[in-house]
């Protein structure tokens, strides 16, 4: 891609969270783009490039790519995943949407249900919500901890710091096994969320998207913002960076996410596997046989 991908994503990537402040990111930011049309043309180029790179990723069967999406309701996670990954071969990609944990999930550690969905080598895994819910919704609603039946001695004042530590170690382990991890927080403003909620209510074809629980969670907006900020500050690393992506303009969100994925795969310098001399002679013999056949 001719566009400077690194420049596009630089302002939204967080690898060291110590000084991160969510208030420093404007949800309505559109970077240096002069028009939506310009961004959509770049997105199309990025989608085509990703399709080619995914084929190399699948063929080489060494690396895997995990994309994690977290956001408030109506921030555009589903649409972003749909538009950015539209050119990807479904055979090499799996999307997992993590809802409320089941009784089986609650009988295991909180990382379990996501750990068993980690992408295989050569594949892309997409988590629509993830184990990060355990330091977000569970933190905002601490009564959810009771359902997890964790021994009381492990639920103390350092619980969230300990979970951040667990997550960093979990991601570090998988990064060392060849899983490239990129995490996206789609940062929508409270005002824009309200507008999208009203749109869902006013347009019948979008009524199915609306849930009364969305409004209930909106009442905890400030607590969620504090939880997101603390999460990013404590789990942003070089091997698993966060991208805090402005989400008030969906077209901009999508091009930034696509650029971050392009950048991640570009770093791998993927190539199709090369066959050795023995395999080459075998293929040449097969080719010769096929050409002689009628």
Number of C-alpha atoms within 10 A of each C-alpha: 10 6 11 9 18 13 12 17 20 12 13 19 20 22 19 16 18 13 7 17 13 16 9 7 15 16 21 18 15 21 13 9 12 9 10 14 11 10 19 15 11 17 22 17 14 22 22 15 16 23 16 13 21 23 18 17 26 22 17 16 14 15 21 25 26 23 20 22 23 23 20 21 19 21 25 24 23 12 14 21 19 12 16 23 20 15 17 18 15 12 9 19 19 17 16 15 11 14 10 8 13 9 10 8 15 17 14 13 10 17 17 13 18 15 13 8 14 20 21 20 19 22 25 26 22 24 21 18 18 19 18 20 17 18 20 21 17 14 17 19 12 13 10 13 14 11 12 16 11 14 8 8 6 10 13 9 8 9 13 18 14 14 19 20 13 14 17 17 13 13 18 17 12 18 18 10 13 15 26 20 22 22 23 21 23 27 25 24 17 15 10 17 19 14 12 17 20 13 14 18 15 11 10 10 9 12 14 10 12 17 13 7 9 14 13 10 16 16 10 13 14 12 17 20 16 14 18 23 16 21 20 25 21 21 25 22 17 13 17 22 19 26 25 26 28 25 29 24 17 19 17 23 28 27 26 27 26 27 24 23 21 19 14 15 18 13 8 12 10 18 12 13 11 9 10 8 9 8 11 12 12 11 13 11 11 11 11 11 10 10 8 7 6 4
